[in-house]
Amino acid sequence: MTEPDHSLNGVERRGLMFVLSSPSGAGKTTLSRMLVAETPELQMSVSATTRPMRPGEVEGRDYDFVDRPKFDAMVAAGEFLEWANVFDNCYGTPRVPVEAALSAGRDVLFDIDWQGTEQLRKRAPKDVVSVFILPPSVQQLEHRLHTRAQDSDAVIRGRMKKAGDEMSHYDDYDYIVINRNIGLAFESVRAILRAEQLRRDRQVGLASFVSAMRQQLER
């Protein structure tokens, strides 16, 4: 996919915060990785977390792994755009790299839950675009959680129990995608991102650009 120019004859685009949320196992992490791989200059927000590193994860790429005292100090210093406690582990989005990316016209992708999305929207309502990913059925959700073989049966039961609460917040989101097929879900998510990149109110300098053309045409 070709990334649109961020600057054309004085028109620049401010970046956006693109949020994907879903219950565990519904596909948001897979879709996030696909979107980053296929969209140049879209960068993944790297959260700080207190949870242990999982097999295959890399420090600084998947998460910044910190202990609880360090995390609490970052909260106290106002270093997070959003943070939450999920399954007894803390997650938070560092403010500085995200704000720098938006100012430079780059988009930032967030793989966060409804609590984090709510905090982001309160802090920067014009910059946030949110998409909630739903599973096609409860049976499929449970199957996917077992298939990925990352958690014990007890943890999976806990995730299934929490899924209902997470899904109850679907109507707080701008878009809903039901992940019946990962390829089709990806195309839907990518189309949403492209459309939001083209919104008039994200085009900085557009009024001057159009005005200049009109003046030329009226000569």
Buried (B, 14 or more C-beta within 10 A) or exposed (E): EEEEEBEEEEBBBBBBBBBBBBBBBBBBBBBBEBBBEEBEBBBBBBBBBBEEEEEEEEEEEBBBBBEEEEBEEBBEEEBBBBBBEBEEEBBBBBBEBBBEBBEEBBBBBBBBBBBBBBBBBEBBEEBBBBBBBBBEEEEBBBEBBEEEEBBEEEEBEBBBEBBEEBBEBBEEBBBEBBBEEEEEBBEBBBEBBEEBBEEEEBBBBBEEBEEEEEEEEEE
